[in-house]
Each structure stands twice: as structure tokens, then as C-alpha cells.
Amino acid sequence: MKNLFTLAAMLGLTLMSASAQTSRVRVVHASADAPAVDILVDGNVAFQGLKFRDYTNYTPVPSGMRMLAINVAGTTTTALRLPFTLANGVDYTFYAFGKLGNFTLTIIGTGDDLEAPAMNSTKVRVVHGASTAPAVDIFVTAPFAALPNMPLLANVPFTAASHYLTVPAGDYQARVAVAGTKTVAIDSRRVRLTGGTVRTIVALDGPDGGPFELLVLNDVN
């Protein structure tokens, strides 16, 4: 996880008070064939040198209309530029999804709920970020249990994010299958979800055309 300087400093802003019109933004490099990238906000470099699977801390950003761009790290070569409107007081994650090689690179934003659950529970969200996978079903069970007849989430398309689900803290196994089947394409194996935390689980394309992967983001520890 990259711990980088704030966007406020890059945009030449003074220290923000609690009443300032701000959002918080986190960025995830989730494009398997893209090189390391810099993320620009309104033309200013905000996050530098993110590699595949890297993600930043939540960082204060002025709310309102912002222009996000992805540059090849250390260059002025822009791979993608998209506008987004940030609501005051809202936390966001922006994902660089898709692939450069097949021209599917895109930026997707989600609004995040960072209110921690009770200490005996955890909140989990799942995001389908594997651009070469079809719509999927997501099963969540006790570790190494048989797949149930019905998935927890059904027919989830690429770039879709689930709602946050509050579950008891403990050990789980997430498996992702082609929608309507039990053909598992991604297997988390044993994952421990500790109490009082919030997690986002992202399905990713594998690098160099390899197997699909899961990335677990620590939203709230």
C-alpha cells in the first residue's frame, strides 16, 4: 500500500478545516497489463509510481468537479482522462480497471462506507474488476466447505460493486464462478476477517494472461 502526500498540498491549498468542502479519495491500480502509473487530479500529479495491485491511503481532495488522469509513471503520456464529481464529505475509491492491450482501460469510482462495525463483526464489499471474465457468481462459505446451491451474489458484471455486507468476524473462503455455474475461476482460500474492520475484495485479471486474482483492500483496520 502506498502512503503518499496529500492532494491538498499538490493543489496548493491551505490546511483544510473540518468545515471545508472536501472528500477523501483512494486509488487502486487494478490493470494487469499497465505499467506503473501516476495519477493526476486537475493536471497535478497526486500519486506517483503505482504498480499493479498497489493502492493508496484515503487522501483529502476538494469536493466538486475534478479531472482524474492516468499517466505512464514519470512521463506526460496520458493513457486515460475522465471527469468525476466528488460530493462533500464522501469517501471514494477509484479503480484503474481493464487492459491497455485491448483498449478496455477505464476508471471506475465507488462511494465507500467507512463506519466500522461492532467488534464481533466485519463489513465486506466485493468488486468485479476482472475485465476478461464474464459475469460471475460469488460464493462465500466457511473455509473449504462445499459450494451452496445459491451464491451470495449472482450474475455480477465487470466493474460492478456490491453493497457492504456485515458478517460475523471469523474465517471465510470466497470463490468466484462463471455466472450460472460452479466452475470456480478465483479462489481466496482461507481469509480471516477480524472484528471492527471494513474490507473490499476485488477480483482482478492475472498478469501476463495468468489466473485471475483477488486483492483485499484494508478500508478500516
C-alpha positions as CSV (number, residue, x, y, z in Angstrom):
1,M,0.0,0.0,0.0
2,K,1.4,3.4,-1.0
3,N,1.4,6.1,1.7
4,L,1.8,9.3,-0.3
5,F,1.5,13.0,0.1
6,T,-1.9,14.7,0.1
7,L,-3.7,16.1,-2.9
8,A,-4.3,19.2,-0.9
9,A,-0.6,20.0,-0.9
10,M,-0.3,19.3,-4.7
11,L,-3.2,21.7,-5.4
12,G,-1.7,24.4,-3.4
13,L,-4.4,24.5,-0.8
14,T,-4.1,25.7,2.8
15,L,-4.7,23.3,5.7
16,M,-8.4,22.2,5.5
17,S,-10.7,22.9,8.4
18,A,-13.4,20.5,9.4
19,S,-16.0,22.7,7.6
20,A,-14.1,22.8,4.3
21,Q,-15.7,21.3,1.3
22,T,-13.7,18.1,1.0
23,S,-14.0,14.5,0.0
24,R,-11.4,11.7,0.6
25,V,-10.1,9.7,-2.3
26,R,-8.2,6.4,-2.6
27,V,-6.8,5.0,-5.9
28,V,-6.2,1.3,-6.9
29,H,-4.0,0.2,-9.8
30,A,-6.0,-2.8,-11.0
31,S,-5.0,-3.0,-14.6
32,A,-2.9,-6.2,-15.0
33,D,-1.0,-5.1,-18.2
34,A,-0.5,-1.4,-17.4
35,P,3.0,-0.2,-16.3
36,A,3.5,1.8,-13.2
37,V,1.3,4.9,-13.3
38,D,1.0,8.4,-11.9
39,I,-2.5,9.6,-11.0
40,L,-3.2,13.3,-11.7
41,V,-6.0,15.4,-10.3
42,D,-6.8,18.6,-12.3
43,G,-3.5,18.2,-14.1
44,N,-1.4,17.9,-10.9
45,V,0.5,14.7,-10.0
46,A,-1.2,13.4,-6.9
47,F,0.0,9.8,-6.6
48,Q,3.3,8.5,-8.1
49,G,4.6,5.2,-9.3
50,L,1.6,2.9,-8.5
51,K,2.2,-0.6,-9.8
52,F,-0.4,-3.3,-10.4
53,R,-2.1,-4.2,-7.1
54,D,-0.9,-1.0,-5.4
55,Y,-3.4,1.2,-3.6
56,T,-3.1,4.5,-1.8
57,N,-4.4,5.7,1.5
58,Y,-7.5,7.8,1.6
59,T,-6.4,11.4,0.9
60,P,-8.3,14.7,1.3
61,V,-9.5,16.3,-2.0
62,P,-11.6,19.4,-2.6
63,S,-15.1,18.3,-3.5
64,G,-16.8,19.3,-6.7
65,M,-15.9,18.5,-10.3
66,R,-12.4,17.0,-10.6
67,M,-10.5,15.7,-13.6
68,L,-8.7,12.4,-13.0
69,A,-6.0,11.2,-15.4
70,I,-3.7,8.2,-15.6
71,N,-0.2,8.8,-16.9
72,V,2.6,6.4,-17.5
73,A,4.8,6.9,-14.4
74,G,7.4,9.7,-14.8
75,T,6.0,10.8,-18.2
76,T,3.4,13.2,-19.7
77,T,1.9,10.3,-21.6
78,T,-1.7,10.1,-20.6
79,A,-3.5,6.8,-21.0
80,L,-6.9,8.0,-19.8
81,R,-8.6,11.1,-18.6
82,L,-12.1,11.3,-17.1
83,P,-14.1,13.9,-15.1
84,F,-15.7,13.0,-11.8
85,T,-17.9,14.9,-9.3
86,L,-17.0,14.4,-5.7
87,A,-19.7,15.0,-3.1
88,N,-18.7,16.9,0.1
89,G,-17.8,14.6,3.0
90,V,-18.0,11.4,0.9
91,D,-15.1,8.8,0.7
92,Y,-14.3,7.3,-2.7
93,T,-12.2,4.6,-4.2
94,F,-11.2,5.0,-7.8
95,Y,-10.0,1.9,-9.7
96,A,-8.0,1.7,-12.9
97,F,-9.6,-1.4,-14.4
98,G,-9.3,-3.1,-17.8
99,K,-6.3,-3.6,-20.1
100,L,-4.2,-1.3,-22.3
101,G,-3.7,-4.1,-24.8
102,N,-7.4,-4.5,-25.7
103,F,-8.3,-0.8,-25.1
104,T,-10.6,-1.5,-22.2
105,L,-8.7,0.6,-19.7
106,T,-11.2,2.7,-17.6
107,I,-11.6,4.4,-14.3
108,I,-14.4,3.4,-12.0
109,G,-15.4,5.1,-8.8
110,T,-17.3,3.9,-5.8
111,G,-18.6,5.7,-2.7
112,D,-17.3,4.0,0.4
113,D,-18.9,3.4,3.8
114,L,-16.1,3.6,6.4
115,E,-18.1,3.4,9.5
116,A,-16.6,0.5,11.5
117,P,-19.0,-2.3,12.6
118,A,-19.2,-3.8,16.1
119,M,-16.0,-5.6,17.3
120,N,-17.6,-9.0,16.7
121,S,-18.4,-8.2,13.1
122,T,-16.8,-7.1,9.8
123,K,-18.1,-5.3,6.8
124,V,-17.2,-6.7,3.4
125,R,-17.8,-5.5,-0.2
126,V,-16.9,-7.3,-3.4
127,V,-15.9,-5.6,-6.7
128,H,-15.7,-7.4,-10.1
129,G,-12.6,-5.9,-11.7
130,A,-11.5,-8.8,-13.9
131,S,-12.1,-7.4,-17.4
132,T,-11.5,-10.7,-19.2
133,A,-14.0,-12.6,-17.1
134,P,-17.8,-12.8,-17.9
135,A,-20.5,-12.0,-15.3
136,V,-19.8,-14.1,-12.2
137,D,-21.5,-15.6,-9.2
138,I,-19.7,-15.1,-5.8
139,F,-19.9,-17.8,-3.1
140,V,-18.7,-17.1,0.5
141,T,-18.6,-20.1,2.9
142,A,-16.7,-21.5,5.8
143,P,-13.2,-22.5,4.7
144,F,-13.2,-25.4,2.3
145,A,-16.9,-26.1,2.6
146,A,-18.9,-27.3,-0.3
147,L,-20.4,-24.6,-2.5
148,P,-24.0,-24.0,-1.6
149,N,-26.8,-24.1,-4.3
150,M,-27.2,-20.4,-4.3
151,P,-24.4,-17.8,-4.5
152,L,-24.2,-14.9,-2.1
153,L,-24.1,-12.6,-5.1
154,A,-25.4,-13.6,-8.5
155,N,-24.6,-12.5,-12.1
156,V,-22.2,-9.7,-11.1
157,P,-20.9,-7.9,-14.2
158,F,-17.5,-6.4,-14.8
159,T,-17.0,-3.1,-12.8
160,A,-20.0,-3.8,-10.5
161,A,-19.5,-3.3,-6.7
162,S,-21.7,-5.0,-4.2
163,H,-23.3,-3.3,-1.2
164,Y,-21.4,-3.7,2.1
165,L,-22.4,-6.9,3.9
166,T,-22.0,-7.2,7.7
167,V,-20.9,-10.7,8.7
168,P,-19.6,-12.2,12.0
169,A,-15.8,-12.0,12.3
170,G,-14.1,-15.2,11.5
171,D,-12.5,-17.3,8.8
172,Y,-14.1,-17.5,5.3
173,Q,-13.5,-18.7,1.8
174,A,-14.6,-16.6,-1.2
175,R,-15.0,-18.4,-4.6
176,V,-15.9,-16.7,-7.9
177,A,-17.5,-18.8,-10.6
178,V,-18.8,-18.1,-14.1
179,A,-22.4,-17.0,-13.6
180,G,-24.9,-19.9,-13.5
181,T,-22.2,-22.5,-12.9
182,K,-20.0,-23.8,-10.1
183,T,-16.8,-23.5,-12.3
184,V,-14.5,-21.7,-9.9
185,A,-12.3,-19.2,-11.6
186,I,-11.0,-17.4,-8.4
187,D,-10.4,-18.9,-5.0
188,S,-9.4,-16.9,-2.0
189,R,-8.8,-20.0,0.1
190,R,-8.8,-19.2,3.8
191,V,-9.4,-15.5,4.6
192,R,-9.6,-14.2,8.2
193,L,-11.9,-11.2,8.7
194,T,-11.3,-9.6,12.1
195,G,-13.8,-7.7,14.1
196,G,-14.3,-4.0,13.8
197,T,-12.9,-3.9,10.3
198,V,-14.1,-3.0,6.8
199,R,-12.7,-4.8,3.7
200,T,-13.1,-4.6,0.0
201,I,-12.3,-7.7,-2.0
202,V,-11.5,-7.1,-5.7
203,A,-11.4,-9.7,-8.5
204,L,-8.6,-8.9,-10.9
205,D,-7.2,-10.2,-14.2
206,G,-3.9,-12.0,-13.7
207,P,-0.7,-10.5,-15.1
208,D,0.6,-11.9,-18.5
209,G,-2.7,-13.7,-19.0
210,G,-2.3,-15.8,-15.9
211,P,-5.0,-16.9,-13.5
212,F,-7.5,-14.4,-12.0
213,E,-6.6,-13.0,-8.6
214,L,-8.2,-11.5,-5.5
215,L,-7.0,-8.3,-3.9
216,V,-8.1,-7.5,-0.3
217,L,-8.2,-3.8,0.5
218,N,-8.0,-2.6,4.1
219,D,-10.7,0.0,4.2
220,V,-10.8,0.3,8.0
221,N,-8.4,-1.6,10.3
